[in-house]
Structure formats: structure tokens, C-alpha cells
Amino acid sequence: MNQHQLSIEARFRPEILERILRVVRHRGFQVCAMNMASAHDADSINIELTVASQRPVDLLSTQLSKLMDVACVQVQQQTTQHIRAHA
């Protein structure tokens, strides 16, 4: 399974995290880690998101960037993890 790290800059709105998480779920990605902090101005936030999926990360980043309050989405890093099923 591929892991991707995304950096998202967005305008602070009470519902923005819910919107981002809904898009992540609808696009078939699983959240592995998430960190959010207020930016230097109180009107925006920075979100670091690590997600996992077999799907291309472009499917997710394109949809996130279309959200109304999202200013910027950057794919930071990609790693591959091999997950083995135990028999």
C-alpha cells in the first residue's frame, strides 16, 4: 500500500476538517496521521496529512484543491509499505 504525505493550507472554517476528511474517504484513502496548526495569521490553518491507498494520490490532491476554503495542496512524500496477510 502506498503512503502519501500531503501539506494543505486552508482558510479556517469550523467545517473544513470535516470536508477534507470526507473527500479523503470518498476517494478511497485511509488517514494514517494528521496534524493541524494555525498559520501565522489566525485566518488560515496548515494541515499535514498522511494517507494510504493503492490509488494514485493525484485523485485525492485534485479533489482537495477544489474545496472552497482550500488554498493550496502539495504532495510532500510517497513511500511504499508492503502489508502481508497472516494465514
Secondary structure, DSSP 8 states (H G I E B T S, - for coil): -EEEEEEEEEE--TTHHHHHHHHHHHTT-EEEEEEEEE-SSTTEEEEEEEEEESS-HHHHHHHHHTSTTEEEEEEEEEEE-------
